[in-house]
Amino acid sequence: MTPMREAYAEQFGDDLLFMDPGSQFDHCILGVAERCGFGPVVVYDTDKVIAALLNEGLSEEDALDHFGFNIAGAYVGEKTPVYLSRLQE
């Protein structure tokens, strides 16, 4: 576990789910969100995740498709991370 993930686990519990087994998207983490009746979940910045996919060599269309279907569209239980999108200026 990376130092960043260890810090989040120490503060919010070690059952947090992260996007990938490595640290490829750790720089995209905004923090942790909580709501009544649910445990904490990791929050990622959508734009940063897509930028990371583009940096891997995916075209913009492929990056958006991959994000929508394989990342944001993947439900892996109550601890599934969430993705924050901001209004575009």
C-alpha positions as CSV (number, residue, x, y, z in Angstrom):
1,M,0.0,0.0,0.0
2,T,1.3,3.4,-0.9
3,P,2.0,6.0,1.8
4,M,-1.0,8.1,0.6
5,R,-3.3,5.1,0.8
6,E,-1.9,4.2,4.2
7,A,-2.7,7.7,5.5
8,Y,-6.3,7.5,4.3
9,A,-6.7,4.0,5.8
10,E,-5.3,5.1,9.1
11,Q,-7.8,8.0,9.3
12,F,-10.9,6.5,7.7
13,G,-10.4,2.7,8.0
14,D,-8.5,0.1,6.0
15,D,-11.6,-1.1,4.0
16,L,-11.5,1.9,1.6
17,L,-11.5,0.8,-2.0
18,F,-9.1,2.5,-4.5
19,M,-9.3,2.5,-8.3
20,D,-6.4,0.2,-9.0
21,P,-4.1,-2.0,-7.1
22,G,-1.1,0.3,-7.7
23,S,-0.8,4.0,-7.3
24,Q,-1.5,5.0,-10.9
25,F,-4.5,7.2,-10.0
26,D,-3.5,8.3,-6.5
27,H,-2.8,11.8,-7.7
28,C,-6.5,12.0,-8.8
29,I,-7.8,11.5,-5.2
30,L,-9.6,14.5,-3.8
31,G,-10.4,13.0,-0.4
32,V,-13.0,10.9,1.3
33,A,-16.8,11.4,1.4
34,E,-19.2,10.1,4.0
35,R,-23.0,10.2,4.2
36,C,-25.5,8.9,6.8
37,G,-25.9,5.2,6.8
38,F,-22.8,4.5,4.6
39,G,-19.2,4.2,5.3
40,P,-16.5,6.5,3.9
41,V,-15.6,6.2,0.1
42,V,-12.7,7.6,-1.8
43,V,-13.5,10.5,-4.1
44,Y,-11.6,11.0,-7.4
45,D,-11.4,14.0,-9.7
46,T,-13.0,12.9,-13.0
47,D,-10.9,15.4,-15.1
48,K,-7.7,14.1,-13.5
49,V,-8.6,10.5,-14.1
50,I,-9.4,11.2,-17.8
51,A,-6.1,13.1,-18.1
52,A,-4.2,10.1,-16.7
53,L,-5.9,7.9,-19.2
54,L,-4.9,10.3,-22.0
55,N,-1.3,10.3,-20.7
56,E,-1.4,6.5,-21.1
57,G,-1.9,7.0,-24.8
58,L,-5.7,6.6,-25.1
59,S,-7.4,8.9,-27.6
60,E,-9.9,11.4,-26.0
61,E,-12.9,9.3,-27.2
62,D,-11.3,6.0,-25.9
63,A,-10.5,7.7,-22.6
64,L,-14.0,8.9,-22.1
65,D,-15.5,5.6,-23.1
66,H,-13.1,3.7,-20.8
67,F,-13.9,6.0,-17.9
68,G,-17.7,5.9,-18.4
69,F,-17.9,2.1,-18.8
70,N,-15.0,0.6,-16.9
71,I,-14.4,3.1,-14.1
72,A,-17.4,5.2,-13.3
73,G,-19.7,2.4,-14.5
74,A,-18.2,-0.3,-12.3
75,Y,-20.1,-1.0,-9.1
76,V,-18.1,-3.1,-6.7
77,G,-20.2,-2.7,-3.6
78,E,-20.9,-0.1,-0.9
79,K,-17.3,1.0,-0.9
80,T,-17.2,1.8,-4.6
81,P,-15.3,5.1,-5.1
82,V,-17.1,8.1,-6.4
83,Y,-16.0,10.6,-9.1
84,L,-16.5,14.3,-8.8
85,S,-17.2,16.3,-11.9
86,R,-17.1,20.1,-11.9
87,L,-19.0,22.5,-14.2
88,Q,-16.9,23.4,-17.2
89,E,-16.3,27.1,-17.7
